[in-house]
Amino acid sequence: MKLLLSLLITGAFAQTAVEVVRVVAQPVDRVRKLPGEIAPYQTVDLTARVPGYIEDLRVDVGATVKKGDVIARLSAPEMDAQLAEAQSRVGTGEAQRAEAEAKLLGVQATYERLKEASATPGAIAGNELVLAEKSMQAARSLVQSMERSVEAARSSVRAIEDMKGYLSLKAPFDGVITDRFLHPGALAGPQTGPLVRLQQLSRLRLIAAVPEADLGGIAYGVRIPFTVPAFPGETFSGVIARVPRVVDAKTRTMAIELEFANGGGRLAPGMYPELQWPVRKARASLLVPPTAVVTTTERSFVIRISNGKAAYVNVKRGAASGELVEVQGALAEGDVVVRRGTDELREGTPLRAK
């Protein structure tokens, strides 16, 4: 009896007192670093719609322009000749119409006199009134034909004047000239390529290829922080503005577009930012203090107290969440684990919480 009591007392004192903590389960918002690319909000290559020689190129690379500003003026002397010819046709047509209208008045007056005379029997032959009426109708048709000719000539004048308007290239939006392709004196036109490239840099787009597994964090209007190598230690942000809703079959990613104001023009298209993309999980994660995870050359584990003894549970360490760390393994919410794990506590060692 004394020997049994001695063994029980010895076993009680052999238990190792350890600080413990319970495994908690809660949703975790992780952040994945994703590469992106900055692009201008709008970009356009300004090309002449009609052929002409560059008479005046008013901008160069780096110039800031406003919407409606004249970028370049072209010279096309042959267009002036075409306009003069069309205006001459208008004048000729109006003269011919005036002549036809005068003739119409004459035959119309003759018809009216014959019509009055026909009221007296035997005063005129019957076919004279018919011939006069036919002459009046022919004269009226000629006047209408002249009017159509004049209107066609005027339309031609308006078309040439509109084409001459294309000799002035204007900025379609506020922006910066980022490239110049031609110089004054060069022939420009639809077949020669653009004169300059205009980009809107006051607002920029940030395009990022988000992996399929991380698309759960997409929501319009969410602000995403990012950094660029040009400004180390500084964080910028953009708002999710455009979602194509299509995953690329080759890369298994979706090209998401963010939008942000480029105050001061500090950022530029072509920069490669790094996004802090939020990754949300549908179910809660298991969390423990980082000190509870023991990492050796062979494995990572936590020490769970089961029936008063130490039990190793292999885990895979995940992302940090505040003062805790995410773990994946054969654990459950509420399990009791050693707060400061160490491989010196062998499996099966009697433990008690202190």
Phi, psi and omega in degrees: 000318178295323180294318179297318179296322179295319179295321180294319180295318180297318180296322180295317180287343181282347178293138180268127179277126181226154175276131185240167177209152180266146175288130180249155178236126179201155178297143181236127173262111179265165177235126177250135178276122182236140175282153178216187178216136179268134181229155177295153179293318174222147176213143181209141172264115183279116182240141178292134180277338178233148180294142177181163178269139181290111181270324184211115176252110192269358183229164175217178182301131179094353181287139177263130182232157176255159178301129180094349177295143178283122180273316183205156173237136180252158178241129179219085183302325181297335178288326175296320178296319178297320180294317179298320179296318180294320178294326177295321178295326177296315180297317179297317180296320179294323178295317179293324178294320179297320178295319179293323179294322178295319179296321179297319179298321180295310182290331178291321178295319178299317179298318181295320179295316179295325180294321178292320181292329182293347178291339177264119183300132176082001182289319179225160177288150184297324184282345180295319179294322179295317180295322179295321179294320179295321178297320179295317179296320179295319179294321179294320178295323179295319178298315179297321178296319179296321179297319179294322179295318179296318180296321177296320179294321177295321177298322177296320177297315180297320180297317180292321178296322176296318178297323177296331177297332179286353177287347174253119178266125183243152180288127179280346178200166176294138179181196183233137175284117184253346177210148172231131187249337181230165181234164178304139181097342181282152176279126180241152180174180182301333184265352185263354180093178186286158174275310181218167174244128180247132179230141175272115185247357177291333170234146182229159174253145173239119184252126182227137177270104183269125179301151182304322183292343184251015184284351180295343181273005183278129173202131180302137177088352179289134181269126183247124177282152176206163179232160176227147182299334183292336181230074181298140179083357180249138182247131175250178178208153177222161182254135177297117186244328184222130180233115184290341179063023178226130178267131178295124185293335182275315185262348184057040177229164176237129183278101181267139179250126171257159181226141179204153177281136183256069182300128180077359179064032184287323180266155186222148174303144181099342176292151181248097180278166174240118184271148171258084189279128180284133178243118182250138178259148182287331181239164183290152177256155176271133186232142175220165174296147179302330181289344181282342183270121179261127181242123176241182178291343184259325186194173171241138183206163169243159181255110179264141176270114181234118182056038176077009181232158180283132177228124178283132177236113180295135180223161172247126185280138180245213184279154177282148177221094185067235180268003180246172179226144180283137178228148177236125181175191183278059178241166177221157179301134180095348177301144180264124180232159178288129183295318180244087184287151176204146180285359174286339174274100184288154176300137180090355179293130177296131181230152172219145181283137178250000000 
